[in-house]
Amino acid sequence: MFNKQTLDAVRSLLLFQADDHLIIGHRNSEWTGLGPILEEDIAFSSIAQDKIGHALGLYTILNENLGEAEPDTLAFMRNESDFTSCQLVELPIGEYDFSLVRHLFFDTAALIRFEDLATSSFDPVAKLARKVKGEIKYHVFHANTFIKQLGHGSEESKARLQSAINQNFGLALGMFESFEGEKLLIDQGIYKGEAAIREAWLGELQAVLLEADLKMPDAGKVEPVYGGRKGFHTEYLQPLLDEMTEVFRVDPAAEW
Amino acid sequence: MSTTVISATDHIWEAIAQVMDPEIPVLSVVDLGIITDVQIDDQSAVKVFMTPTFSGCPAIKLMEKQVKEAVEGVGHAHVTVETNFDVTWNSNMISEKGREIIKNFGLAPPPKYKGEPDMALLAHTACPYCNSENTTLKTPFGPTLCRSMHYCYDCLQAFEQFKPI
């Protein structure tokens, strides 16, 4: 059994990951009906559906194993400053180049996290992670395929991708903001920690960008955009929450 | 002459086998491999355990309800259906009969794999219409979470696969 401090740290870890998946899931769903080609419309919509499923799985563990509120309450009833999602996931979908690059940044990290958590000593998370990692592989495969195709596409597609990568690299590094109690998780084999995840992410990303003939920014020279894990958000999160919770606020018992 | 011995849960498994995957309505949840355990206690109360194919599968609640009703239909008043991740579902758990059913339904069945599925598996999926392997992956996502979309260069048809996971 784990002590209270450790369980608090597990709570932080699961909450920020659940929030990340919920918010990116919502953003990805905004491509439904707007994708540049039909296959991409379907891909972003399917990925969105998976992400909401992953968020639900994480919120369920928080509820059943860690004494937090029901998943719907966690997703729909908290204030903006209670969300510990990173700022990268809350930005509007923008143009397709931004959404594709964010998808690459986010899912490369998500796969590394869930592959690590699949061997976690905190059993409920390990079980969920073993399921989720197989699904995220498809997300990474999708992102890599399109990054490579467009990296070798036209001058415009290449320039747009490179500029989206450069402009958002600090936000991407913000995914790896450290959180309280992280060391307890590392010591007890629950999670390998943000610094190690970031290191693995840089390696994976570099390999994909190399194949796509795109340039990897120098991580040492880019300031990470932190704050999300502590509840500090951009002006874009509150409108997203307003929209996401609109039906729930009108009729909390609505079914469809 | 031999006597068939029916173990206590056989009739329950048979009842559950009447419940179809709502997205492939000819494939039973038993052949799909998502029923992981059936328990019955001495009061005849039944517990059925399921594991989701995909964690965001929107059909889970519906299947839980249908499984519960199917077991109640064979005379059990107290039935609970629980979905959990204790057993991780993978596409190797689809039965041989299930694979035939998927193919006859017009979907390429997922190839069996060892270890972890490799995305290269997707690139040369055999066409369910003409069996040609001269095919290409159009996109790893399809009309439902469990399908990918492909194209066959020989019979010039688009087709879908129940993807390996």
Chai-1 contact restraints between the chains, C-beta under 6 A:
chainA,res_idxA,chainB,res_idxB,connection_type,confidence,min_distance_angstrom,max_distance_angstrom,comment,restraint_id
A,E39,B,T139,contact,1.0,0.0,6.0,A-B,restraint_1
A,I42,B,F141,contact,1.0,0.0,6.0,A-B,restraint_2
A,A43,B,T139,contact,1.0,0.0,6.0,A-B,restraint_3
A,A43,B,F141,contact,1.0,0.0,6.0,A-B,restraint_4
A,S46,B,F141,contact,1.0,0.0,6.0,A-B,restraint_5
A,S46,B,L145,contact,1.0,0.0,6.0,A-B,restraint_6
A,Q49,B,G56,contact,1.0,0.0,6.0,A-B,restraint_7
A,D50,B,G56,contact,1.0,0.0,6.0,A-B,restraint_8
A,I52,B,G56,contact,1.0,0.0,6.0,A-B,restraint_9
A,G53,B,S55,contact,1.0,0.0,6.0,A-B,restraint_10
A,G53,B,G56,contact,1.0,0.0,6.0,A-B,restraint_11
A,H54,B,S55,contact,1.0,0.0,6.0,A-B,restraint_12
A,G57,B,S55,contact,1.0,0.0,6.0,A-B,restraint_13
A,K127,B,F85,contact,1.0,0.0,6.0,A-B,restraint_14
A,L128,B,F85,contact,1.0,0.0,6.0,A-B,restraint_15
A,R130,B,T88,contact,1.0,0.0,6.0,A-B,restraint_16
A,K131,B,S55,contact,1.0,0.0,6.0,A-B,restraint_17
A,K131,B,F85,contact,1.0,0.0,6.0,A-B,restraint_18
A,K131,B,T88,contact,1.0,0.0,6.0,A-B,restraint_19
A,V132,B,S55,contact,1.0,0.0,6.0,A-B,restraint_20
A,G134,B,I165,contact,1.0,0.0,6.0,A-B,restraint_21
A,Y138,B,P140,contact,1.0,0.0,6.0,A-B,restraint_22
A,F141,B,M119,contact,1.0,0.0,6.0,A-B,restraint_23
A,F141,B,P140,contact,1.0,0.0,6.0,A-B,restraint_24
A,H142,B,P140,contact,1.0,0.0,6.0,A-B,restraint_25
